[in-house]
Amino acid sequence: MSKESDLYRASLFLLSDRPAKSVDGLFFLSRAKEDDTDDLFNLTAGLYRSGIVKTVAINGSNGESMDRIPGSGWAGKDVWEERLRGLGIVDIEFTEPAFNTREENIVFLDVAEKNNWKSAVVVSHPHQILRIMLGFVSEINKRKFLISLHPACPTETDWNLNVYGSQQKELKPRLEHIQDEIDRILKYQESGDL
């Protein structure tokens, strides 16, 4: 089998998984720009209101990307906290600031370990969930930390919506970011990050 075939199979497995019972928390990773959050807030609110999720964890940064300029990568914790509270989510946990997905994997697991979480949901778009989950698996293996993670993606995705990619670069239809994600996965697997 080819690497691309393996990635496809792994993606299908992840996209068919959702928690069947209550979990301790939810990891809501930052997005490149506010326009790339369509349905992620509603998905998060639905999981919280249904009782599946008890606590929502978000990146504790002010929206910095690798350049460390507030607001350069995403809206930031204050904007997201306001949106989440507006959707009825009151139990919000902030991680330490993180400036890329790999760092978010680390700080989200720090929160889980600190709070003794045994399970969590990871919310993202379908084309990003495999890279995110592979990063979590890598970090979990390094720590020898036992936690059950479940991916959750919106049931509908606007693939033609123009959104920014990683580090707020390349505004283009979301569909065109899929190959970027595949390339990133293969690159990061070679470097040992995934």
Phi, psi and chi 1 to 4 in degrees:
 res  aa     phi    psi   chi1   chi2   chi3   chi4
   1 MET       -  147.7  -89.8 -167.1 -150.8      -
   2 SER   -83.7  162.8   70.0      -      -      -
   3 LYS   -62.0  -39.2  -73.5 -175.3  179.5 -176.1
   4 GLU   -63.7  -37.8  -72.6   81.2    5.1      -
   5 SER   -64.8  -41.2  170.8      -      -      -
   6 ASP   -63.0  -41.4  -71.3  -18.4      -      -
   7 LEU   -63.4  -41.3  -65.5  178.0      -      -
   8 TYR   -62.0  -47.4  178.4   69.8      -      -
   9 ARG   -61.7  -44.8  -69.6  178.5   53.7  179.4
  10 ALA   -62.2  -40.3      -      -      -      -
  11 SER   -62.2  -42.4  -67.8      -      -      -
  12 LEU   -61.2  -42.5  -71.2  178.5      -      -
  13 PHE   -60.1  -46.6  -70.0  146.1      -      -
  14 LEU   -65.1  -40.1  -69.8  173.7      -      -
  15 LEU   -72.5  -10.9  -66.7  174.0      -      -
  16 SER  -103.8    9.4   64.1      -      -      -
  17 ASP  -108.4  132.9 -174.7   29.3      -      -
  18 ARG  -145.6  149.9  -75.9  -88.4  177.2  105.0
  19 PRO   -66.9  136.2   23.4  -31.2      -      -
  20 ALA   -90.2  -17.4      -      -      -      -
  21 LYS  -138.4  176.1   58.6 -176.5 -179.4  176.5
  22 SER   -60.1  140.3  179.5      -      -      -
  23 VAL  -120.5  166.6  -62.0      -      -      -
  24 ASP   -73.8  -36.5  -62.8  -44.3      -      -
  25 GLY  -156.2  177.3      -      -      -      -
  26 LEU  -133.7  132.3 -179.0  144.7      -      -
  27 PHE   -99.5  114.3  -58.7  147.7      -      -
  28 PHE  -109.5   94.6 -167.7  163.8      -      -
  29 LEU   -69.9  150.6  -76.2   77.1      -      -
  30 SER   -68.1  156.1   58.2      -      -      -
  31 ARG  -119.1  157.7  -62.4  -61.2  -30.6  121.9
  32 ALA   -59.6  -39.8      -      -      -      -
  33 LYS  -151.1  161.5  -86.8  -75.1 -162.1 -179.1
  34 GLU   -55.2  -32.9 -160.6   65.5   20.7      -
  35 ASP   -70.1  -10.8   57.5   -0.8      -      -
  36 ASP   -97.5   16.0 -166.7   27.9      -      -
  37 THR  -105.4    6.4   61.3      -      -      -
  38 ASP   -50.8  127.6   53.8  -43.5      -      -
  39 ASP    71.2  -11.6  -72.8  -27.9      -      -
  40 LEU   -70.0  -39.2  -63.8  178.9      -      -
  41 PHE   -67.3  -42.0  -80.4   96.2      -      -
  42 ASN   -65.7  -39.2  -69.9  -26.4      -      -
  43 LEU   -61.8  -46.3  171.9   59.1      -      -
  44 THR   -60.9  -46.5  -61.1      -      -      -
  45 ALA   -62.4  -39.5      -      -      -      -
  46 GLY   -64.0  -41.9      -      -      -      -
  47 LEU   -66.3  -35.7  -70.5  165.7      -      -
  48 TYR   -70.7  -49.2 -176.9   84.3      -      -
  49 ARG   -63.5  -32.8  -81.1 -170.3 -132.6  117.8
  50 SER   -75.8   -9.9   70.5      -      -      -
  51 GLY    88.7   -1.0      -      -      -      -
  52 ILE   -65.3  -37.5  -66.7  -74.9      -      -
  53 VAL  -116.1  135.9  169.3      -      -      -
  54 LYS   -96.3  -36.9  -60.8  172.2 -171.5  168.6
  55 THR  -136.8  140.8  -56.2      -      -      -
  56 VAL  -109.8  123.9  173.8      -      -      -
  57 ALA  -103.3  133.6      -      -      -      -
  58 ILE  -130.3  159.4   61.5  173.7      -      -
  59 ASN   -59.0  132.3 -173.0  -26.4      -      -
  60 GLY   -87.6   17.5      -      -      -      -
  61 SER   -88.6  170.7   86.4      -      -      -
  62 ASN   -94.5   27.4  -67.9  -47.7      -      -
  63 GLY    89.4   13.2      -      -      -      -
  64 GLU   -68.9  146.9  -58.4   94.7  -22.4      -
  65 SER  -102.3 -158.4   60.8      -      -      -
  66 MET   -62.0  -19.8  -65.2  -60.2  -74.4      -
  67 ASP   -79.3   -8.4   61.3   14.3      -      -
  68 ARG    65.4   20.9  -57.1  -61.2 -161.5  -93.1
  69 ILE   -93.9  120.5  -61.1  169.2      -      -
  70 PRO   -52.9  133.3  -27.1   36.0      -      -
  71 GLY    80.6   -1.3      -      -      -      -
  72 SER   -78.0  -21.6   64.0      -      -      -
  73 GLY  -107.7  -36.1      -      -      -      -
  74 TRP  -163.6  178.3   62.3  -70.2      -      -
  75 ALA   -65.3  -32.3      -      -      -      -
  76 GLY   102.8  163.5      -      -      -      -
  77 LYS   -61.3  -37.0   64.6  178.4  171.5   30.8
  78 ASP   -65.9  -41.8  -65.0  -23.5      -      -
  79 VAL   -66.3  -43.9  172.8      -      -      -
  80 TRP   -68.3  -38.3  -82.8   31.2      -      -
  81 GLU   -60.6  -44.2  178.3 -175.8   16.7      -
  82 GLU   -60.9  -43.8 -176.4  178.4  -30.2      -
  83 ARG   -64.2  -43.8  -81.5 -167.2   72.8 -178.2
  84 LEU   -65.1  -43.4  -69.2  168.2      -      -
  85 ARG   -64.2  -36.2  -69.1 -162.4 -171.9  -75.8
  86 GLY   -63.1  -22.3      -      -      -      -
  87 LEU   -94.8    7.4  -68.5  167.8      -      -
  88 GLY    91.6    8.7      -      -      -      -
  89 ILE   -89.3  115.8  -62.1  170.1      -      -
  90 VAL  -106.0  -24.8  -64.9      -      -      -
  91 ASP   -95.6   92.9 -164.6   -9.2      -      -
  92 ILE  -118.7  131.7  -60.0  170.9      -      -
  93 GLU  -115.5  132.2  177.7   95.4   19.0      -
  94 PHE   -99.9  135.4  -62.0   98.3      -      -
  95 THR   -84.2  175.7   69.7      -      -      -
  96 GLU   -65.9  155.8  -70.5  -65.3  -42.5      -
  97 PRO   -59.0  138.6  -26.0   35.5      -      -
  98 ALA  -135.6  146.7      -      -      -      -
  99 PHE  -119.2    5.1  -51.7  106.4      -      -
 100 ASN  -160.6  174.1   59.1   43.8      -      -
 101 THR   -62.6  -41.1  -54.3      -      -      -
 102 ARG   -60.3  -44.4 -175.1  164.1 -175.8 -105.7
 103 GLU   -65.3  -35.7  -70.4 -179.8    7.3      -
 104 GLU   -64.3  -39.9  -76.1 -171.8  -44.7      -
 105 ASN   -53.5  -43.4  -66.7  141.5      -      -
 106 ILE   -67.2  -50.6  -67.5  166.7      -      -
 107 VAL   -71.8  -30.2  -61.8      -      -      -
 108 PHE   -67.5  -40.5  -81.3  114.0      -      -
 109 LEU   -69.7  -29.5  -71.0  175.1      -      -
 110 ASP   -59.3  -44.6  -71.7  -15.0      -      -
 111 VAL   -62.4  -43.5  165.2      -      -      -
 112 ALA   -62.2  -44.5      -      -      -      -
 113 GLU   -65.6  -44.6  -77.7 -171.4  -63.7      -
 114 LYS   -58.3  -39.1  177.6 -175.9   85.0  175.2
 115 ASN   -94.8    3.4  -68.2  -51.7      -      -
 116 ASN    59.3   38.8 -161.2   31.3      -      -
 117 TRP   -71.5  137.9  -70.1   -2.5      -      -
 118 LYS  -103.0  -14.2  -57.4  -64.3 -177.5 -154.1
 119 SER  -154.7  152.9   56.3      -      -      -
 120 ALA  -158.6  160.3      -      -      -      -
 121 VAL  -105.3  141.7  174.1      -      -      -
 122 VAL  -113.3  118.8  178.4      -      -      -
 123 VAL  -101.1  130.7  169.6      -      -      -
 124 SER  -166.4  176.6 -172.9      -      -      -
 125 HIS   -78.1  155.5  -70.5  -62.1      -      -
 126 PRO   -58.0  -38.4  -20.0   27.1      -      -
 127 HIS   -76.4  -10.8   65.2  -63.0      -      -
 128 GLN  -106.2  -15.3  -63.1  159.1  -32.5      -
 129 ILE   -64.9  -34.5 -162.4   67.7      -      -
 130 LEU   -65.6  -47.0  179.5   58.3      -      -
 131 ARG   -61.7  -42.5  178.4  173.1   55.4   86.2
 132 ILE   -62.4  -47.0  -68.9  166.6      -      -
 133 MET   -67.8  -37.3  -66.2  -60.9  -74.6      -
 134 LEU   -62.7  -36.7  -73.3  170.6      -      -
 135 GLY   -64.8  -41.4      -      -      -      -
 136 PHE   -63.2  -43.2  -85.4  119.9      -      -
 137 VAL   -60.4  -43.0  168.3      -      -      -
 138 SER   -59.8  -46.7  176.3      -      -      -
 139 GLU   -69.6  -38.0 -174.0   60.8   23.6      -
 140 ILE   -61.3  -43.3  -73.9  167.5      -      -
 141 ASN   -64.3  -39.0  -72.9  -21.2      -      -
 142 LYS   -63.3  -39.8  -74.5  177.7 -166.7  168.9
 143 ARG   -83.9  -20.5  -65.8  175.0 -173.8 -129.5
 144 LYS    59.8   40.3  -52.0  -82.1 -169.1  -94.6
 145 PHE  -101.6  122.1  172.5   54.6      -      -
 146 LEU   -87.9  115.1  -65.8  177.7      -      -
 147 ILE  -148.8  140.6 -175.6  170.3      -      -
 148 SER   -94.7  118.5  175.8      -      -      -
 149 LEU  -110.4  135.9  -65.8 -178.6      -      -
 150 HIS  -121.4  126.7  -59.0  -88.8      -      -
 151 PRO   -77.9  150.9   28.0  -32.0      -      -
 152 ALA  -143.4  124.0      -      -      -      -
 153 CYS  -123.1  153.1  -61.5      -      -      -
 154 PRO   -58.2  148.4  -21.8   31.9      -      -
 155 THR   -76.1  -18.2   54.8      -      -      -
 156 GLU  -126.4  137.7  -65.0 -180.0   18.5      -
 157 THR  -133.5  128.8  -58.5      -      -      -
 158 ASP   -85.0   96.7 -175.8  -10.2      -      -
 159 TRP   -74.9  -15.9  -67.1  105.4      -      -
 160 ASN   -94.0   -4.9  -65.7  -48.8      -      -
 161 LEU   -66.6  130.6 -178.7   66.7      -      -
 162 ASN   -74.5  120.2  -77.8  -32.5      -      -
 163 VAL  -136.7  159.6  -63.0      -      -      -
 164 TYR   -83.6  152.3  -75.9   96.5      -      -
 165 GLY   -94.0 -156.3      -      -      -      -
 166 SER   -54.9  137.0  178.4      -      -      -
 167 GLN    56.8   30.5  -64.7  -65.8  -46.0      -
 168 GLN    59.9   41.0 -164.6  174.9  -45.7      -
 169 LYS  -114.4  156.7  -67.5 -178.0  173.2   66.9
 170 GLU    58.2   81.3  -65.7 -168.7   81.2      -
 171 LEU   -73.4  116.6  179.6   64.7      -      -
 172 LYS  -163.4  168.7   59.1 -173.1  179.1 -176.8
 173 PRO   -55.7  139.8  -24.7   34.1      -      -
 174 ARG   -52.2  -37.3 -173.1  177.3  -81.9  136.4
 175 LEU   -53.4  -37.7  179.0   66.3      -      -
 176 GLU   -75.9  -11.4  -66.4  177.8   22.5      -
 177 HIS   -82.7  -12.0  -72.8  -73.4      -      -
 178 ILE   -61.0  -47.7  -66.0  172.2      -      -
 179 GLN   -62.8  -36.1 -173.5   61.0   50.8      -
 180 ASP   -59.6  -40.7  -61.9  -22.7      -      -
 181 GLU   -65.4  -42.5  -74.2  -66.0  -40.8      -
 182 ILE   -60.7  -47.1  -66.8  168.7      -      -
 183 ASP   -60.2  -40.8  -64.7  -16.9      -      -
 184 ARG   -65.1  -42.9 -136.1  174.5 -102.3  117.3
 185 ILE   -60.0  -49.0  -70.9  169.2      -      -
 186 LEU   -63.0  -40.4  -63.5  174.1      -      -
 187 LYS   -64.1  -46.9  174.1 -175.7  169.7 -175.0
 188 TYR   -72.7  -25.3  -63.6  153.3      -      -
 189 GLN   -69.0  -40.4  -77.6 -178.9  -37.5      -
 190 GLU   -62.7  -37.3  -81.8 -173.0   26.0      -
 191 SER   -80.4   -9.8   70.9      -      -      -
 192 GLY    90.9    3.1      -      -      -      -
 193 ASP   -76.4  -25.1  -70.7  -19.0      -      -
 194 LEU  -121.1      -  -59.6 -179.3      -      -
